[in-house]
Amino acid sequence: AKEVSPKERGLVSFDPFVANLADEGGQRFVRVTVQLVVADALQATEMTEIPVMAMQARAIILELLSMQLADTLVTPEGKVALRQAIAERVAEALHEIEVVDVLFSDFVVQF
């Protein structure tokens, strides 16, 4: 397999997510801005130009966020696990898209 430089990767940005967390009482929430790093710019363009693909990815991310607990998300391990889950689930749902990484540019957990 050929090594791809970061310059050749594509980036798919989403509007910020706000989700209630799975903590008891439903009073905690997370606000996070997510970007998906995909295999190449062509995949990024495809994902942004096909509304169904972008909305599927957004729905998956929102579902995963709403399953999280605040105490877990504030740890580095919790963020890494969330990044991995997002990458795996989006890639699984959108077979044509190779998710290389998940980036958080804004991450706030309300207690």
Phi and psi restraints in degrees (range 20) as a CNS / XPLOR table:
assign (resid 1 and name C) (resid 2 and name N)
       (resid 2 and name CA) (resid 2 and name C) 1.0 -76.2 20.0 2
assign (resid 2 and name N) (resid 2 and name CA)
       (resid 2 and name C) (resid 3 and name N) 1.0 136.2 20.0 2
assign (resid 2 and name C) (resid 3 and name N)
       (resid 3 and name CA) (resid 3 and name C) 1.0 -76.8 20.0 2
assign (resid 3 and name N) (resid 3 and name CA)
       (resid 3 and name C) (resid 4 and name N) 1.0 126.5 20.0 2
assign (resid 3 and name C) (resid 4 and name N)
       (resid 4 and name CA) (resid 4 and name C) 1.0 -100.7 20.0 2
assign (resid 4 and name N) (resid 4 and name CA)
       (resid 4 and name C) (resid 5 and name N) 1.0 131.7 20.0 2
assign (resid 4 and name C) (resid 5 and name N)
       (resid 5 and name CA) (resid 5 and name C) 1.0 -77.6 20.0 2
assign (resid 5 and name N) (resid 5 and name CA)
       (resid 5 and name C) (resid 6 and name N) 1.0 155.9 20.0 2
assign (resid 5 and name C) (resid 6 and name N)
       (resid 6 and name CA) (resid 6 and name C) 1.0 -57.8 20.0 2
assign (resid 6 and name N) (resid 6 and name CA)
       (resid 6 and name C) (resid 7 and name N) 1.0 -27.4 20.0 2
assign (resid 6 and name C) (resid 7 and name N)
       (resid 7 and name CA) (resid 7 and name C) 1.0 -64.9 20.0 2
assign (resid 7 and name N) (resid 7 and name CA)
       (resid 7 and name C) (resid 8 and name N) 1.0 -26.3 20.0 2
assign (resid 7 and name C) (resid 8 and name N)
       (resid 8 and name CA) (resid 8 and name C) 1.0 -89.1 20.0 2
assign (resid 8 and name N) (resid 8 and name CA)
       (resid 8 and name C) (resid 9 and name N) 1.0 -10.8 20.0 2
assign (resid 8 and name C) (resid 9 and name N)
       (resid 9 and name CA) (resid 9 and name C) 1.0 -71.3 20.0 2
assign (resid 9 and name N) (resid 9 and name CA)
       (resid 9 and name C) (resid 10 and name N) 1.0 161.9 20.0 2
assign (resid 9 and name C) (resid 10 and name N)
       (resid 10 and name CA) (resid 10 and name C) 1.0 -110.8 20.0 2
assign (resid 10 and name N) (resid 10 and name CA)
       (resid 10 and name C) (resid 11 and name N) 1.0 156.6 20.0 2
assign (resid 10 and name C) (resid 11 and name N)
       (resid 11 and name CA) (resid 11 and name C) 1.0 -128.3 20.0 2
assign (resid 11 and name N) (resid 11 and name CA)
       (resid 11 and name C) (resid 12 and name N) 1.0 128.4 20.0 2
assign (resid 11 and name C) (resid 12 and name N)
       (resid 12 and name CA) (resid 12 and name C) 1.0 -114.8 20.0 2
assign (resid 12 and name N) (resid 12 and name CA)
       (resid 12 and name C) (resid 13 and name N) 1.0 117.2 20.0 2
assign (resid 12 and name C) (resid 13 and name N)
       (resid 13 and name CA) (resid 13 and name C) 1.0 -102.3 20.0 2
assign (resid 13 and name N) (resid 13 and name CA)
       (resid 13 and name C) (resid 14 and name N) 1.0 147.2 20.0 2
assign (resid 13 and name C) (resid 14 and name N)
       (resid 14 and name CA) (resid 14 and name C) 1.0 -120.7 20.0 2
assign (resid 14 and name N) (resid 14 and name CA)
       (resid 14 and name C) (resid 15 and name N) 1.0 153.8 20.0 2
assign (resid 14 and name C) (resid 15 and name N)
       (resid 15 and name CA) (resid 15 and name C) 1.0 -61.7 20.0 2
assign (resid 15 and name N) (resid 15 and name CA)
       (resid 15 and name C) (resid 16 and name N) 1.0 155.3 20.0 2
assign (resid 15 and name C) (resid 16 and name N)
       (resid 16 and name CA) (resid 16 and name C) 1.0 -57.2 20.0 2
assign (resid 16 and name N) (resid 16 and name CA)
       (resid 16 and name C) (resid 17 and name N) 1.0 146.2 20.0 2
assign (resid 16 and name C) (resid 17 and name N)
       (resid 17 and name CA) (resid 17 and name C) 1.0 -100.5 20.0 2
assign (resid 17 and name N) (resid 17 and name CA)
       (resid 17 and name C) (resid 18 and name N) 1.0 140.3 20.0 2
assign (resid 17 and name C) (resid 18 and name N)
       (resid 18 and name CA) (resid 18 and name C) 1.0 -128.6 20.0 2
assign (resid 18 and name N) (resid 18 and name CA)
       (resid 18 and name C) (resid 19 and name N) 1.0 122.1 20.0 2
assign (resid 18 and name C) (resid 19 and name N)
       (resid 19 and name CA) (resid 19 and name C) 1.0 -139.3 20.0 2
assign (resid 19 and name N) (resid 19 and name CA)
       (resid 19 and name C) (resid 20 and name N) 1.0 142.1 20.0 2
assign (resid 19 and name C) (resid 20 and name N)
       (resid 20 and name CA) (resid 20 and name C) 1.0 -70.7 20.0 2
assign (resid 20 and name N) (resid 20 and name CA)
       (resid 20 and name C) (resid 21 and name N) 1.0 140.4 20.0 2
assign (resid 20 and name C) (resid 21 and name N)
       (resid 21 and name CA) (resid 21 and name C) 1.0 -90.3 20.0 2
assign (resid 21 and name N) (resid 21 and name CA)
       (resid 21 and name C) (resid 22 and name N) 1.0 167.9 20.0 2
assign (resid 21 and name C) (resid 22 and name N)
       (resid 22 and name CA) (resid 22 and name C) 1.0 -82.9 20.0 2
assign (resid 22 and name N) (resid 22 and name CA)
       (resid 22 and name C) (resid 23 and name N) 1.0 8.5 20.0 2
assign (resid 22 and name C) (resid 23 and name N)
       (resid 23 and name CA) (resid 23 and name C) 1.0 -61.5 20.0 2
assign (resid 23 and name N) (resid 23 and name CA)
       (resid 23 and name C) (resid 24 and name N) 1.0 149.3 20.0 2
assign (resid 23 and name C) (resid 24 and name N)
       (resid 24 and name CA) (resid 24 and name C) 1.0 -58.9 20.0 2
assign (resid 24 and name N) (resid 24 and name CA)
       (resid 24 and name C) (resid 25 and name N) 1.0 135.8 20.0 2
assign (resid 24 and name C) (resid 25 and name N)
       (resid 25 and name CA) (resid 25 and name C) 1.0 94.9 20.0 2
assign (resid 25 and name N) (resid 25 and name CA)
       (resid 25 and name C) (resid 26 and name N) 1.0 -18.2 20.0 2
assign (resid 25 and name C) (resid 26 and name N)
       (resid 26 and name CA) (resid 26 and name C) 1.0 63.0 20.0 2
assign (resid 26 and name N) (resid 26 and name CA)
       (resid 26 and name C) (resid 27 and name N) 1.0 26.0 20.0 2
assign (resid 26 and name C) (resid 27 and name N)
       (resid 27 and name CA) (resid 27 and name C) 1.0 -97.1 20.0 2
assign (resid 27 and name N) (resid 27 and name CA)
       (resid 27 and name C) (resid 28 and name N) 1.0 -7.4 20.0 2
assign (resid 27 and name C) (resid 28 and name N)
       (resid 28 and name CA) (resid 28 and name C) 1.0 -102.6 20.0 2
assign (resid 28 and name N) (resid 28 and name CA)
       (resid 28 and name C) (resid 29 and name N) 1.0 148.2 20.0 2
assign (resid 28 and name C) (resid 29 and name N)
       (resid 29 and name CA) (resid 29 and name C) 1.0 -143.9 20.0 2
assign (resid 29 and name N) (resid 29 and name CA)
       (resid 29 and name C) (resid 30 and name N) 1.0 166.1 20.0 2
assign (resid 29 and name C) (resid 30 and name N)
       (resid 30 and name CA) (resid 30 and name C) 1.0 -125.1 20.0 2
assign (resid 30 and name N) (resid 30 and name CA)
       (resid 30 and name C) (resid 31 and name N) 1.0 143.9 20.0 2
assign (resid 30 and name C) (resid 31 and name N)
       (resid 31 and name CA) (resid 31 and name C) 1.0 -123.8 20.0 2
assign (resid 31 and name N) (resid 31 and name CA)
       (resid 31 and name C) (resid 32 and name N) 1.0 120.9 20.0 2
assign (resid 31 and name C) (resid 32 and name N)
       (resid 32 and name CA) (resid 32 and name C) 1.0 -143.8 20.0 2
assign (resid 32 and name N) (resid 32 and name CA)
       (resid 32 and name C) (resid 33 and name N) 1.0 142.1 20.0 2
assign (resid 32 and name C) (resid 33 and name N)
       (resid 33 and name CA) (resid 33 and name C) 1.0 -107.7 20.0 2
assign (resid 33 and name N) (resid 33 and name CA)
       (resid 33 and name C) (resid 34 and name N) 1.0 127.2 20.0 2
assign (resid 33 and name C) (resid 34 and name N)
       (resid 34 and name CA) (resid 34 and name C) 1.0 -119.7 20.0 2
assign (resid 34 and name N) (resid 34 and name CA)
       (resid 34 and name C) (resid 35 and name N) 1.0 139.8 20.0 2
assign (resid 34 and name C) (resid 35 and name N)
       (resid 35 and name CA) (resid 35 and name C) 1.0 -127.3 20.0 2
assign (resid 35 and name N) (resid 35 and name CA)
       (resid 35 and name C) (resid 36 and name N) 1.0 139.5 20.0 2
assign (resid 35 and name C) (resid 36 and name N)
       (resid 36 and name CA) (resid 36 and name C) 1.0 -102.1 20.0 2
assign (resid 36 and name N) (resid 36 and name CA)
       (resid 36 and name C) (resid 37 and name N) 1.0 128.7 20.0 2
assign (resid 36 and name C) (resid 37 and name N)
       (resid 37 and name CA) (resid 37 and name C) 1.0 -92.2 20.0 2
assign (resid 37 and name N) (resid 37 and name CA)
       (resid 37 and name C) (resid 38 and name N) 1.0 120.1 20.0 2
assign (resid 37 and name C) (resid 38 and name N)
       (resid 38 and name CA) (resid 38 and name C) 1.0 -112.6 20.0 2
assign (resid 38 and name N) (resid 38 and name CA)
       (resid 38 and name C) (resid 39 and name N) 1.0 169.6 20.0 2
assign (resid 38 and name C) (resid 39 and name N)
       (resid 39 and name CA) (resid 39 and name C) 1.0 -54.5 20.0 2
assign (resid 39 and name N) (resid 39 and name CA)
       (resid 39 and name C) (resid 40 and name N) 1.0 -40.6 20.0 2
assign (resid 39 and name C) (resid 40 and name N)
       (resid 40 and name CA) (resid 40 and name C) 1.0 -155.6 20.0 2
assign (resid 40 and name N) (resid 40 and name CA)
       (resid 40 and name C) (resid 41 and name N) 1.0 170.4 20.0 2
assign (resid 40 and name C) (resid 41 and name N)
       (resid 41 and name CA) (resid 41 and name C) 1.0 -63.2 20.0 2
assign (resid 41 and name N) (resid 41 and name CA)
       (resid 41 and name C) (resid 42 and name N) 1.0 -31.5 20.0 2
assign (resid 41 and name C) (resid 42 and name N)
       (resid 42 and name CA) (resid 42 and name C) 1.0 -63.4 20.0 2
assign (resid 42 and name N) (resid 42 and name CA)
       (resid 42 and name C) (resid 43 and name N) 1.0 -41.9 20.0 2
assign (resid 42 and name C) (resid 43 and name N)
       (resid 43 and name CA) (resid 43 and name C) 1.0 -65.7 20.0 2
assign (resid 43 and name N) (resid 43 and name CA)
       (resid 43 and name C) (resid 44 and name N) 1.0 -38.8 20.0 2
assign (resid 43 and name C) (resid 44 and name N)
       (resid 44 and name CA) (resid 44 and name C) 1.0 -63.1 20.0 2
assign (resid 44 and name N) (resid 44 and name CA)
       (resid 44 and name C) (resid 45 and name N) 1.0 -43.6 20.0 2
assign (resid 44 and name C) (resid 45 and name N)
       (resid 45 and name CA) (resid 45 and name C) 1.0 -63.3 20.0 2
assign (resid 45 and name N) (resid 45 and name CA)
       (resid 45 and name C) (resid 46 and name N) 1.0 -44.7 20.0 2
assign (resid 45 and name C) (resid 46 and name N)
       (resid 46 and name CA) (resid 46 and name C) 1.0 -59.0 20.0 2
assign (resid 46 and name N) (resid 46 and name CA)
       (resid 46 and name C) (resid 47 and name N) 1.0 -44.6 20.0 2
assign (resid 46 and name C) (resid 47 and name N)
       (resid 47 and name CA) (resid 47 and name C) 1.0 -66.5 20.0 2
assign (resid 47 and name N) (resid 47 and name CA)
       (resid 47 and name C) (resid 48 and name N) 1.0 -37.0 20.0 2
assign (resid 47 and name C) (resid 48 and name N)
       (resid 48 and name CA) (resid 48 and name C) 1.0 -80.4 20.0 2
assign (resid 48 and name N) (resid 48 and name CA)
       (resid 48 and name C) (resid 49 and name N) 1.0 -26.2 20.0 2
assign (resid 48 and name C) (resid 49 and name N)
       (resid 49 and name CA) (resid 49 and name C) 1.0 -88.7 20.0 2
assign (resid 49 and name N) (resid 49 and name CA)
       (resid 49 and name C) (resid 50 and name N) 1.0 -15.0 20.0 2
assign (resid 49 and name C) (resid 50 and name N)
       (resid 50 and name CA) (resid 50 and name C) 1.0 -106.3 20.0 2
assign (resid 50 and name N) (resid 50 and name CA)
       (resid 50 and name C) (resid 51 and name N) 1.0 101.0 20.0 2
assign (resid 50 and name C) (resid 51 and name N)
       (resid 51 and name CA) (resid 51 and name C) 1.0 -54.8 20.0 2
assign (resid 51 and name N) (resid 51 and name CA)
       (resid 51 and name C) (resid 52 and name N) 1.0 -35.6 20.0 2
assign (resid 51 and name C) (resid 52 and name N)
       (resid 52 and name CA) (resid 52 and name C) 1.0 -63.0 20.0 2
assign (resid 52 and name N) (resid 52 and name CA)
       (resid 52 and name C) (resid 53 and name N) 1.0 -40.7 20.0 2
assign (resid 52 and name C) (resid 53 and name N)
       (resid 53 and name CA) (resid 53 and name C) 1.0 -64.8 20.0 2
assign (resid 53 and name N) (resid 53 and name CA)
       (resid 53 and name C) (resid 54 and name N) 1.0 -46.1 20.0 2
assign (resid 53 and name C) (resid 54 and name N)
       (resid 54 and name CA) (resid 54 and name C) 1.0 -63.6 20.0 2
assign (resid 54 and name N) (resid 54 and name CA)
       (resid 54 and name C) (resid 55 and name N) 1.0 -41.0 20.0 2
assign (resid 54 and name C) (resid 55 and name N)
       (resid 55 and name CA) (resid 55 and name C) 1.0 -71.5 20.0 2
assign (resid 55 and name N) (resid 55 and name CA)
       (resid 55 and name C) (resid 56 and name N) 1.0 -33.4 20.0 2
assign (resid 55 and name C) (resid 56 and name N)
       (resid 56 and name CA) (resid 56 and name C) 1.0 -62.4 20.0 2
assign (resid 56 and name N) (resid 56 and name CA)
       (resid 56 and name C) (resid 57 and name N) 1.0 -46.2 20.0 2
assign (resid 56 and name C) (resid 57 and name N)
       (resid 57 and name CA) (resid 57 and name C) 1.0 -61.9 20.0 2
assign (resid 57 and name N) (resid 57 and name CA)
       (resid 57 and name C) (resid 58 and name N) 1.0 -44.5 20.0 2
assign (resid 57 and name C) (resid 58 and name N)
       (resid 58 and name CA) (resid 58 and name C) 1.0 -61.2 20.0 2
assign (resid 58 and name N) (resid 58 and name CA)
       (resid 58 and name C) (resid 59 and name N) 1.0 -42.5 20.0 2
assign (resid 58 and name C) (resid 59 and name N)
       (resid 59 and name CA) (resid 59 and name C) 1.0 -63.6 20.0 2
assign (resid 59 and name N) (resid 59 and name CA)
       (resid 59 and name C) (resid 60 and name N) 1.0 -40.7 20.0 2
assign (resid 59 and name C) (resid 60 and name N)
       (resid 60 and name CA) (resid 60 and name C) 1.0 -63.2 20.0 2
assign (resid 60 and name N) (resid 60 and name CA)
       (resid 60 and name C) (resid 61 and name N) 1.0 -45.9 20.0 2
assign (resid 60 and name C) (resid 61 and name N)
       (resid 61 and name CA) (resid 61 and name C) 1.0 -62.7 20.0 2
assign (resid 61 and name N) (resid 61 and name CA)
       (resid 61 and name C) (resid 62 and name N) 1.0 -44.5 20.0 2
assign (resid 61 and name C) (resid 62 and name N)
       (resid 62 and name CA) (resid 62 and name C) 1.0 -62.2 20.0 2
assign (resid 62 and name N) (resid 62 and name CA)
       (resid 62 and name C) (resid 63 and name N) 1.0 -42.5 20.0 2
assign (resid 62 and name C) (resid 63 and name N)
       (resid 63 and name CA) (resid 63 and name C) 1.0 -61.8 20.0 2
assign (resid 63 and name N) (resid 63 and name CA)
       (resid 63 and name C) (resid 64 and name N) 1.0 -44.6 20.0 2
assign (resid 63 and name C) (resid 64 and name N)
       (resid 64 and name CA) (resid 64 and name C) 1.0 -64.7 20.0 2
assign (resid 64 and name N) (resid 64 and name CA)
       (resid 64 and name C) (resid 65 and name N) 1.0 -39.7 20.0 2
assign (resid 64 and name C) (resid 65 and name N)
       (resid 65 and name CA) (resid 65 and name C) 1.0 -62.0 20.0 2
assign (resid 65 and name N) (resid 65 and name CA)
       (resid 65 and name C) (resid 66 and name N) 1.0 -42.0 20.0 2
assign (resid 65 and name C) (resid 66 and name N)
       (resid 66 and name CA) (resid 66 and name C) 1.0 -72.0 20.0 2
assign (resid 66 and name N) (resid 66 and name CA)
       (resid 66 and name C) (resid 67 and name N) 1.0 -10.1 20.0 2
assign (resid 66 and name C) (resid 67 and name N)
       (resid 67 and name CA) (resid 67 and name C) 1.0 -92.0 20.0 2
assign (resid 67 and name N) (resid 67 and name CA)
       (resid 67 and name C) (resid 68 and name N) 1.0 -6.2 20.0 2
assign (resid 67 and name C) (resid 68 and name N)
       (resid 68 and name CA) (resid 68 and name C) 1.0 -85.6 20.0 2
assign (resid 68 and name N) (resid 68 and name CA)
       (resid 68 and name C) (resid 69 and name N) 1.0 158.7 20.0 2
assign (resid 68 and name C) (resid 69 and name N)
       (resid 69 and name CA) (resid 69 and name C) 1.0 -108.2 20.0 2
assign (resid 69 and name N) (resid 69 and name CA)
       (resid 69 and name C) (resid 70 and name N) 1.0 142.2 20.0 2
assign (resid 69 and name C) (resid 70 and name N)
       (resid 70 and name CA) (resid 70 and name C) 1.0 -57.3 20.0 2
assign (resid 70 and name N) (resid 70 and name CA)
       (resid 70 and name C) (resid 71 and name N) 1.0 -45.6 20.0 2
assign (resid 70 and name C) (resid 71 and name N)
       (resid 71 and name CA) (resid 71 and name C) 1.0 -60.4 20.0 2
assign (resid 71 and name N) (resid 71 and name CA)
       (resid 71 and name C) (resid 72 and name N) 1.0 -31.4 20.0 2
assign (resid 71 and name C) (resid 72 and name N)
       (resid 72 and name CA) (resid 72 and name C) 1.0 -77.3 20.0 2
assign (resid 72 and name N) (resid 72 and name CA)
       (resid 72 and name C) (resid 73 and name N) 1.0 -42.9 20.0 2
assign (resid 72 and name C) (resid 73 and name N)
       (resid 73 and name CA) (resid 73 and name C) 1.0 -66.1 20.0 2
assign (resid 73 and name N) (resid 73 and name CA)
       (resid 73 and name C) (resid 74 and name N) 1.0 -24.1 20.0 2
assign (resid 73 and name C) (resid 74 and name N)
       (resid 74 and name CA) (resid 74 and name C) 1.0 -81.3 20.0 2
assign (resid 74 and name N) (resid 74 and name CA)
       (resid 74 and name C) (resid 75 and name N) 1.0 -5.7 20.0 2
assign (resid 74 and name C) (resid 75 and name N)
       (resid 75 and name CA) (resid 75 and name C) 1.0 -94.3 20.0 2
assign (resid 75 and name N) (resid 75 and name CA)
       (resid 75 and name C) (resid 76 and name N) 1.0 151.6 20.0 2
assign (resid 75 and name C) (resid 76 and name N)
       (resid 76 and name CA) (resid 76 and name C) 1.0 -58.6 20.0 2
assign (resid 76 and name N) (resid 76 and name CA)
       (resid 76 and name C) (resid 77 and name N) 1.0 -38.6 20.0 2
assign (resid 76 and name C) (resid 77 and name N)
       (resid 77 and name CA) (resid 77 and name C) 1.0 -64.4 20.0 2
assign (resid 77 and name N) (resid 77 and name CA)
       (resid 77 and name C) (resid 78 and name N) 1.0 -37.5 20.0 2
assign (resid 77 and name C) (resid 78 and name N)
       (resid 78 and name CA) (resid 78 and name C) 1.0 -65.3 20.0 2
assign (resid 78 and name N) (resid 78 and name CA)
       (resid 78 and name C) (resid 79 and name N) 1.0 -40.4 20.0 2
assign (resid 78 and name C) (resid 79 and name N)
       (resid 79 and name CA) (resid 79 and name C) 1.0 -67.1 20.0 2
assign (resid 79 and name N) (resid 79 and name CA)
       (resid 79 and name C) (resid 80 and name N) 1.0 -41.0 20.0 2
assign (resid 79 and name C) (resid 80 and name N)
       (resid 80 and name CA) (resid 80 and name C) 1.0 -63.1 20.0 2
assign (resid 80 and name N) (resid 80 and name CA)
       (resid 80 and name C) (resid 81 and name N) 1.0 -44.2 20.0 2
assign (resid 80 and name C) (resid 81 and name N)
       (resid 81 and name CA) (resid 81 and name C) 1.0 -62.8 20.0 2
assign (resid 81 and name N) (resid 81 and name CA)
       (resid 81 and name C) (resid 82 and name N) 1.0 -39.8 20.0 2
assign (resid 81 and name C) (resid 82 and name N)
       (resid 82 and name CA) (resid 82 and name C) 1.0 -65.1 20.0 2
assign (resid 82 and name N) (resid 82 and name CA)
       (resid 82 and name C) (resid 83 and name N) 1.0 -44.1 20.0 2
assign (resid 82 and name C) (resid 83 and name N)
       (resid 83 and name CA) (resid 83 and name C) 1.0 -57.9 20.0 2
assign (resid 83 and name N) (resid 83 and name CA)
       (resid 83 and name C) (resid 84 and name N) 1.0 -45.4 20.0 2
assign (resid 83 and name C) (resid 84 and name N)
       (resid 84 and name CA) (resid 84 and name C) 1.0 -64.1 20.0 2
assign (resid 84 and name N) (resid 84 and name CA)
       (resid 84 and name C) (resid 85 and name N) 1.0 -43.4 20.0 2
assign (resid 84 and name C) (resid 85 and name N)
       (resid 85 and name CA) (resid 85 and name C) 1.0 -62.2 20.0 2
assign (resid 85 and name N) (resid 85 and name CA)
       (resid 85 and name C) (resid 86 and name N) 1.0 -43.2 20.0 2
assign (resid 85 and name C) (resid 86 and name N)
       (resid 86 and name CA) (resid 86 and name C) 1.0 -62.0 20.0 2
assign (resid 86 and name N) (resid 86 and name CA)
       (resid 86 and name C) (resid 87 and name N) 1.0 -48.2 20.0 2
assign (resid 86 and name C) (resid 87 and name N)
       (resid 87 and name CA) (resid 87 and name C) 1.0 -59.3 20.0 2
assign (resid 87 and name N) (resid 87 and name CA)
       (resid 87 and name C) (resid 88 and name N) 1.0 -45.8 20.0 2
assign (resid 87 and name C) (resid 88 and name N)
       (resid 88 and name CA) (resid 88 and name C) 1.0 -66.0 20.0 2
assign (resid 88 and name N) (resid 88 and name CA)
       (resid 88 and name C) (resid 89 and name N) 1.0 -47.5 20.0 2
assign (resid 88 and name C) (resid 89 and name N)
       (resid 89 and name CA) (resid 89 and name C) 1.0 -68.1 20.0 2
assign (resid 89 and name N) (resid 89 and name CA)
       (resid 89 and name C) (resid 90 and name N) 1.0 -39.9 20.0 2
assign (resid 89 and name C) (resid 90 and name N)
       (resid 90 and name CA) (resid 90 and name C) 1.0 -67.5 20.0 2
assign (resid 90 and name N) (resid 90 and name CA)
       (resid 90 and name C) (resid 91 and name N) 1.0 -44.5 20.0 2
assign (resid 90 and name C) (resid 91 and name N)
       (resid 91 and name CA) (resid 91 and name C) 1.0 -62.4 20.0 2
assign (resid 91 and name N) (resid 91 and name CA)
       (resid 91 and name C) (resid 92 and name N) 1.0 -37.5 20.0 2
assign (resid 91 and name C) (resid 92 and name N)
       (resid 92 and name CA) (resid 92 and name C) 1.0 -66.3 20.0 2
assign (resid 92 and name N) (resid 92 and name CA)
       (resid 92 and name C) (resid 93 and name N) 1.0 -41.3 20.0 2
assign (resid 92 and name C) (resid 93 and name N)
       (resid 93 and name CA) (resid 93 and name C) 1.0 -75.7 20.0 2
assign (resid 93 and name N) (resid 93 and name CA)
       (resid 93 and name C) (resid 94 and name N) 1.0 -36.8 20.0 2
assign (resid 93 and name C) (resid 94 and name N)
       (resid 94 and name CA) (resid 94 and name C) 1.0 -109.7 20.0 2
assign (resid 94 and name N) (resid 94 and name CA)
       (resid 94 and name C) (resid 95 and name N) 1.0 82.6 20.0 2
assign (resid 94 and name C) (resid 95 and name N)
       (resid 95 and name CA) (resid 95 and name C) 1.0 -54.6 20.0 2
assign (resid 95 and name N) (resid 95 and name CA)
       (resid 95 and name C) (resid 96 and name N) 1.0 -29.5 20.0 2
assign (resid 95 and name C) (resid 96 and name N)
       (resid 96 and name CA) (resid 96 and name C) 1.0 -79.1 20.0 2
assign (resid 96 and name N) (resid 96 and name CA)
       (resid 96 and name C) (resid 97 and name N) 1.0 -13.1 20.0 2
assign (resid 96 and name C) (resid 97 and name N)
       (resid 97 and name CA) (resid 97 and name C) 1.0 -104.8 20.0 2
assign (resid 97 and name N) (resid 97 and name CA)
       (resid 97 and name C) (resid 98 and name N) 1.0 128.9 20.0 2
assign (resid 97 and name C) (resid 98 and name N)
       (resid 98 and name CA) (resid 98 and name C) 1.0 -101.7 20.0 2
assign (resid 98 and name N) (resid 98 and name CA)
       (resid 98 and name C) (resid 99 and name N) 1.0 109.8 20.0 2
assign (resid 98 and name C) (resid 99 and name N)
       (resid 99 and name CA) (resid 99 and name C) 1.0 -86.2 20.0 2
assign (resid 99 and name N) (resid 99 and name CA)
       (resid 99 and name C) (resid 100 and name N) 1.0 116.1 20.0 2
assign (resid 99 and name C) (resid 100 and name N)
       (resid 100 and name CA) (resid 100 and name C) 1.0 -88.8 20.0 2
assign (resid 100 and name N) (resid 100 and name CA)
       (resid 100 and name C) (resid 101 and name N) 1.0 -37.7 20.0 2
assign (resid 100 and name C) (resid 101 and name N)
       (resid 101 and name CA) (resid 101 and name C) 1.0 -158.8 20.0 2
assign (resid 101 and name N) (resid 101 and name CA)
       (resid 101 and name C) (resid 102 and name N) 1.0 162.5 20.0 2
assign (resid 101 and name C) (resid 102 and name N)
       (resid 102 and name CA) (resid 102 and name C) 1.0 -125.0 20.0 2
assign (resid 102 and name N) (resid 102 and name CA)
       (resid 102 and name C) (resid 103 and name N) 1.0 128.7 20.0 2
assign (resid 102 and name C) (resid 103 and name N)
       (resid 103 and name CA) (resid 103 and name C) 1.0 -115.6 20.0 2
assign (resid 103 and name N) (resid 103 and name CA)
       (resid 103 and name C) (resid 104 and name N) 1.0 139.2 20.0 2
assign (resid 103 and name C) (resid 104 and name N)
       (resid 104 and name CA) (resid 104 and name C) 1.0 -109.4 20.0 2
assign (resid 104 and name N) (resid 104 and name CA)
       (resid 104 and name C) (resid 105 and name N) 1.0 122.4 20.0 2
assign (resid 104 and name C) (resid 105 and name N)
       (resid 105 and name CA) (resid 105 and name C) 1.0 -104.3 20.0 2
assign (resid 105 and name N) (resid 105 and name CA)
       (resid 105 and name C) (resid 106 and name N) 1.0 -8.3 20.0 2
assign (resid 105 and name C) (resid 106 and name N)
       (resid 106 and name CA) (resid 106 and name C) 1.0 -153.9 20.0 2
assign (resid 106 and name N) (resid 106 and name CA)
       (resid 106 and name C) (resid 107 and name N) 1.0 128.6 20.0 2
assign (resid 106 and name C) (resid 107 and name N)
       (resid 107 and name CA) (resid 107 and name C) 1.0 -150.0 20.0 2
assign (resid 107 and name N) (resid 107 and name CA)
       (resid 107 and name C) (resid 108 and name N) 1.0 107.9 20.0 2
assign (resid 107 and name C) (resid 108 and name N)
       (resid 108 and name CA) (resid 108 and name C) 1.0 -130.4 20.0 2
assign (resid 108 and name N) (resid 108 and name CA)
       (resid 108 and name C) (resid 109 and name N) 1.0 127.9 20.0 2
assign (resid 108 and name C) (resid 109 and name N)
       (resid 109 and name CA) (resid 109 and name C) 1.0 -110.8 20.0 2
assign (resid 109 and name N) (resid 109 and name CA)
       (resid 109 and name C) (resid 110 and name N) 1.0 126.0 20.0 2
assign (resid 109 and name C) (resid 110 and name N)
       (resid 110 and name CA) (resid 110 and name C) 1.0 -94.4 20.0 2
assign (resid 110 and name N) (resid 110 and name CA)
       (resid 110 and name C) (resid 111 and name N) 1.0 128.3 20.0 2
